[in-house]
């Protein structure tokens, strides 16, 4: 798959990046080489790939009931915290 400057420019616009035409050309060439590498890897037969081992079991935390209130660290780090809640400026008025 060939990636051209037009596609790079379109993605750069969506990502709010400003690229010069030279940067877009260079990036198009680099991305084309990356995609070609993955296409070459796709052609390797599955029987030539080493088997995958199972991932190690994840250690899970204990499932313990809590009161649902945020811990003291949350209240100490919040800009304003009162009665177990974050205090924020009013964003909706009653006018």
C-alpha positions in Angstrom: 0.0 0.0 0.0 1.4 3.4 -1.0 0.8 6.3 1.3 0.9 9.6 -0.6 1.3 13.2 0.5 -2.5 13.8 0.2 -3.3 11.1 2.7 -0.6 12.4 5.1 -2.0 16.0 4.8 -5.5 14.8 5.4 -4.5 12.9 8.6 -2.3 15.8 9.7 -5.3 18.2 9.3 -7.5 15.8 11.4 -4.7 15.7 14.1 -4.3 19.5 14.0 -0.7 19.2 12.8 1.0 21.7 10.6 3.3 20.0 8.1 5.4 21.6 5.4 5.2 19.8 2.0 8.7 18.5 2.5 7.7 17.0 5.9 4.6 15.5 4.4 6.6 13.9 1.6 9.2 12.5 4.1 6.4 11.2 6.3 4.6 9.6 3.4 7.8 7.7 2.5 8.4 6.5 6.0 4.8 5.4 6.5 4.8 3.5 3.2 7.9 1.6 4.3 6.3 0.7 7.6 3.1 -0.6 5.9 5.2 -2.6 3.4 7.1 -4.2 6.3 3.8 -5.3 7.9 2.5 -6.6 4.6 5.7 -8.7 4.2 5.2 -10.1 7.7 1.6 -11.0 6.8 3.0 -13.4 4.1 4.8 -15.6 6.6 2.9 -18.9 6.9 1.4 -19.5 10.3 3.2 -22.9 10.7 6.6 -21.1 10.6 5.7 -18.8 13.5 6.7 -19.9 17.0 3.8 -20.9 19.3 2.6 -18.3 21.8 2.7 -19.2 25.5 -0.2 -18.2 27.8 0.3 -14.9 29.6 1.0 -15.1 33.3 -2.1 -14.8 35.5 -2.7 -11.3 36.7 -2.7 -10.7 40.4 -6.1 -9.3 41.4 -6.8 -7.1 44.4 -9.1 -8.4 47.1 -12.8 -7.8 46.4 -13.8 -6.0 49.6 -16.9 -3.8 50.2 -16.2 -0.2 50.9 -18.4 2.7 51.9 -17.9 4.5 48.5 -16.5 7.6 50.0 -13.3 8.9 48.4 -10.2 8.5 50.5 -8.5 11.2 52.4 -5.8 11.6 49.7 -8.5 12.7 47.2 -9.9 15.4 49.5 -6.4 16.7 50.3 -5.5 17.0 46.6 -8.7 18.5 45.5 -8.8 22.3 45.0 -12.0 22.5 47.1 -13.6 19.5 48.9 -16.5 19.7 51.4 -18.8 17.1 53.0 -17.4 14.3 50.9 -17.9 16.1 47.5 -15.8 18.2 45.1 -16.8 21.8 45.2 -17.0 23.3 41.7 -18.1 26.7 40.4 -21.8 26.9 39.3 -22.1 26.5 35.6 -25.9 26.7 35.2 -27.8 29.7 36.6 -31.4 29.9 37.5 -32.1 33.0 35.4 
